[in-house]
């Protein structure tokens, strides 16, 4: 039974590869036909300027490296004007500084909002002293409480589920 499944797998793989190859060949023929049509239309419109097209390599399809070119070739680097590169670097640095300034301003506003919230603002002062909560928590004190619990409390493996 396993041998039958294995043979079916191999048969399906070969069939899929052949169909993919057929589909690729058909696409290539259609592309060549479209290119010929475009070249013919261009020749009718502009008879003086010929169309130069890059010919595709005909041959066996390569299943190893799916991208154009050799992966082990040294890349050809385009010449870069040093003044242009320096200008781009300065512009990127200006944008980074502007983003950092916006971040600092947003953090400053957030801390001002947190410090501006007092028990009087939240309505705590209006309640009688006995009904006020003993612990007034803001985000900073809650964060500190969690950190202290992690440091001073039981290890996680010995804690009970709540």
C-alpha positions as a LaTeX table, in Angstrom:
\begin{tabular}{lrrr}
\hline
Residue & $x$ (\AA) & $y$ (\AA) & $z$ (\AA) \\
\hline
Unk1 & 0.00 & 0.00 & 0.00 \\
Unk2 & 2.81 & 2.41 & 0.88 \\
Unk3 & 4.55 & 1.50 & $-2.34$ \\
Unk4 & 1.42 & 2.37 & $-4.31$ \\
Unk5 & 1.17 & 5.77 & $-2.60$ \\
Unk6 & 4.85 & 6.41 & $-3.29$ \\
Unk7 & 4.42 & 5.53 & $-6.98$ \\
Unk8 & 1.37 & 7.81 & $-7.21$ \\
Unk9 & 3.40 & 10.63 & $-5.65$ \\
Unk10 & 6.21 & 10.16 & $-8.17$ \\
Unk11 & 3.73 & 9.95 & $-11.06$ \\
Unk12 & 1.95 & 13.12 & $-9.91$ \\
Unk13 & 5.28 & 14.97 & $-9.54$ \\
Unk14 & 6.38 & 14.03 & $-13.06$ \\
Unk15 & 2.98 & 14.99 & $-14.49$ \\
Unk16 & 3.06 & 18.36 & $-12.67$ \\
Unk17 & 6.55 & 19.10 & $-13.94$ \\
Unk18 & 5.54 & 18.29 & $-17.52$ \\
Unk19 & 2.43 & 20.45 & $-17.31$ \\
Unk20 & 4.42 & 23.34 & $-15.83$ \\
Unk21 & 6.97 & 23.01 & $-18.63$ \\
Unk22 & 4.15 & 23.04 & $-21.22$ \\
Unk23 & 2.60 & 26.11 & $-19.59$ \\
Unk24 & 5.97 & 27.92 & $-19.59$ \\
Unk25 & 6.55 & 27.07 & $-23.26$ \\
Unk26 & 3.06 & 28.34 & $-24.14$ \\
Unk27 & 3.66 & 31.62 & $-22.26$ \\
Unk28 & 6.98 & 32.06 & $-24.07$ \\
Unk29 & 5.30 & 31.56 & $-27.45$ \\
Unk30 & 2.57 & 34.07 & $-26.55$ \\
Unk31 & 5.17 & 36.61 & $-25.42$ \\
Unk32 & 7.09 & 36.17 & $-28.67$ \\
Unk33 & 3.89 & 36.60 & $-30.64$ \\
Unk34 & 3.00 & 39.79 & $-28.74$ \\
Unk35 & 6.52 & 41.09 & $-29.21$ \\
Unk36 & 6.33 & 40.42 & $-32.95$ \\
Unk37 & 2.97 & 42.23 & $-33.12$ \\
Unk38 & 4.35 & 45.23 & $-31.23$ \\
Unk39 & 7.44 & 45.30 & $-33.42$ \\
Unk40 & 5.27 & 45.20 & $-36.53$ \\
Unk41 & 3.07 & 48.04 & $-35.25$ \\
Unk42 & 6.14 & 50.06 & $-34.34$ \\
Unk43 & 7.63 & 49.47 & $-37.79$ \\
Unk44 & 4.41 & 50.73 & $-39.39$ \\
Unk45 & 4.35 & 53.89 & $-37.25$ \\
Unk46 & 8.10 & 54.65 & $-37.20$ \\
Unk47 & 9.80 & 53.00 & $-40.17$ \\
Unk48 & 13.15 & 54.78 & $-39.60$ \\
Unk49 & 13.83 & 53.59 & $-36.03$ \\
Unk50 & 14.15 & 49.83 & $-35.59$ \\
Unk51 & 13.11 & 48.17 & $-32.35$ \\
Unk52 & 15.97 & 46.46 & $-30.56$ \\
Unk53 & 14.76 & 43.72 & $-28.25$ \\
Unk54 & 16.65 & 41.51 & $-25.90$ \\
Unk55 & 16.44 & 37.93 & $-27.06$ \\
Unk56 & 15.70 & 35.28 & $-24.49$ \\
Unk57 & 17.92 & 32.24 & $-24.26$ \\
Unk58 & 16.40 & 29.15 & $-25.81$ \\
Unk59 & 17.37 & 25.89 & $-24.26$ \\
Unk60 & 16.68 & 23.60 & $-21.40$ \\
Unk61 & 15.06 & 25.21 & $-18.39$ \\
Unk62 & 17.33 & 25.48 & $-15.41$ \\
Unk63 & 15.91 & 24.20 & $-12.18$ \\
Unk64 & 18.83 & 25.26 & $-10.01$ \\
Unk65 & 18.98 & 29.05 & $-9.75$ \\
Unk66 & 15.64 & 30.74 & $-10.60$ \\
Unk67 & 17.07 & 34.25 & $-10.93$ \\
Unk68 & 18.94 & 35.88 & $-13.80$ \\
Unk69 & 22.70 & 35.96 & $-13.62$ \\
Unk70 & 25.30 & 34.01 & $-11.75$ \\
Unk71 & 25.01 & 34.21 & $-7.95$ \\
Unk72 & 28.80 & 34.10 & $-7.57$ \\
Unk73 & 29.61 & 37.01 & $-9.85$ \\
Unk74 & 30.93 & 40.18 & $-8.31$ \\
Unk75 & 28.16 & 42.80 & $-8.33$ \\
Unk76 & 28.75 & 45.78 & $-10.58$ \\
Unk77 & 28.48 & 48.92 & $-8.51$ \\
Unk78 & 27.24 & 52.07 & $-10.16$ \\
Unk79 & 29.40 & 55.12 & $-9.79$ \\
Unk80 & 28.04 & 57.41 & $-7.11$ \\
Unk81 & 28.77 & 61.09 & $-6.89$ \\
Unk82 & 30.25 & 61.76 & $-3.42$ \\
Unk83 & 28.45 & 65.09 & $-3.13$ \\
Unk84 & 25.12 & 63.41 & $-3.97$ \\
Unk85 & 25.76 & 60.66 & $-1.42$ \\
Unk86 & 26.65 & 63.20 & 1.27 \\
Unk87 & 23.54 & 65.25 & 0.47 \\
Unk88 & 21.35 & 62.15 & 0.79 \\
Unk89 & 23.02 & 61.22 & 4.08 \\
Unk90 & 22.45 & 64.72 & 5.47 \\
Unk91 & 18.79 & 64.64 & 4.40 \\
Unk92 & 18.30 & 61.25 & 6.07 \\
Unk93 & 19.94 & 62.58 & 9.24 \\
Unk94 & 17.67 & 65.65 & 9.24 \\
Unk95 & 14.61 & 63.44 & 8.91 \\
Unk96 & 15.82 & 61.22 & 11.75 \\
Unk97 & 16.40 & 64.26 & 13.99 \\
Unk98 & 12.95 & 65.65 & 13.18 \\
Unk99 & 11.37 & 62.29 & 14.03 \\
Unk100 & 13.31 & 62.16 & 17.30 \\
Unk101 & 12.16 & 65.67 & 18.22 \\
Unk102 & 8.54 & 64.70 & 17.57 \\
Unk103 & 8.98 & 61.60 & 19.74 \\
Unk104 & 10.50 & 63.59 & 22.60 \\
Unk105 & 7.68 & 66.14 & 22.40 \\
Unk106 & 5.05 & 63.38 & 22.48 \\
Unk107 & 6.74 & 61.75 & 25.49 \\
Unk108 & 6.90 & 65.11 & 27.26 \\
Unk109 & 3.18 & 65.69 & 26.66 \\
Unk110 & 2.37 & 62.21 & 27.94 \\
Unk111 & 4.35 & 62.71 & 31.15 \\
Unk112 & 2.74 & 66.14 & 31.67 \\
Unk113 & $-0.69$ & 64.56 & 31.34 \\
Unk114 & 0.23 & 61.85 & 33.85 \\
Unk115 & 1.61 & 64.31 & 36.39 \\
Unk116 & $-1.36$ & 66.63 & 35.89 \\
Unk117 & $-3.72$ & 63.86 & 37.01 \\
Unk118 & $-4.02$ & 64.17 & 40.78 \\
Unk119 & $-6.56$ & 62.73 & 43.23 \\
Unk120 & $-8.31$ & 66.11 & 43.21 \\
Unk121 & $-8.75$ & 65.94 & 39.45 \\
Unk122 & $-10.09$ & 62.39 & 39.47 \\
Unk123 & $-12.69$ & 63.00 & 42.16 \\
Unk124 & $-10.80$ & 61.20 & 44.97 \\
Unk125 & $-10.72$ & 64.33 & 47.14 \\
Unk126 & $-14.51$ & 64.69 & 47.15 \\
Unk127 & $-15.07$ & 61.29 & 48.77 \\
Unk128 & $-14.75$ & 60.94 & 52.51 \\
Unk129 & $-11.38$ & 59.79 & 53.82 \\
Unk130 & $-12.65$ & 56.34 & 54.87 \\
Unk131 & $-13.96$ & 55.43 & 51.44 \\
Unk132 & $-10.88$ & 56.62 & 49.56 \\
Unk133 & $-8.75$ & 53.78 & 48.29 \\
Unk134 & $-5.66$ & 53.23 & 50.33 \\
Unk135 & $-3.49$ & 52.74 & 47.26 \\
Unk136 & $-3.65$ & 55.34 & 44.53 \\
Unk137 & $-2.29$ & 53.72 & 41.38 \\
Unk138 & $-1.10$ & 55.51 & 38.33 \\
Unk139 & 0.67 & 53.76 & 35.46 \\
Unk140 & 4.13 & 54.36 & 36.91 \\
Unk141 & 3.32 & 52.96 & 40.37 \\
Unk142 & 1.56 & 49.96 & 38.81 \\
Unk143 & 4.64 & 49.26 & 36.67 \\
Unk144 & 6.88 & 49.56 & 39.73 \\
Unk145 & 4.63 & 47.18 & 41.68 \\
Unk146 & 4.90 & 44.55 & 38.96 \\
Unk147 & 8.67 & 44.87 & 38.84 \\
Unk148 & 8.97 & 44.57 & 42.63 \\
Unk149 & 6.64 & 41.56 & 42.63 \\
Unk150 & 8.83 & 39.85 & 40.03 \\
Unk151 & 11.99 & 40.57 & 42.04 \\
Unk152 & 10.76 & 39.98 & 45.60 \\
Unk153 & 7.88 & 37.56 & 45.07 \\
Unk154 & 7.75 & 33.79 & 44.67 \\
Unk155 & 9.24 & 32.24 & 41.56 \\
Unk156 & 6.71 & 31.68 & 38.78 \\
Unk157 & 6.92 & 27.91 & 39.18 \\
Unk158 & 5.75 & 28.13 & 42.81 \\
Unk159 & 2.94 & 30.65 & 42.28 \\
Unk160 & $-0.68$ & 29.59 & 42.43 \\
Unk161 & $-3.07$ & 30.35 & 39.60 \\
Unk162 & $-5.35$ & 33.24 & 40.47 \\
\hline
\end{tabular}
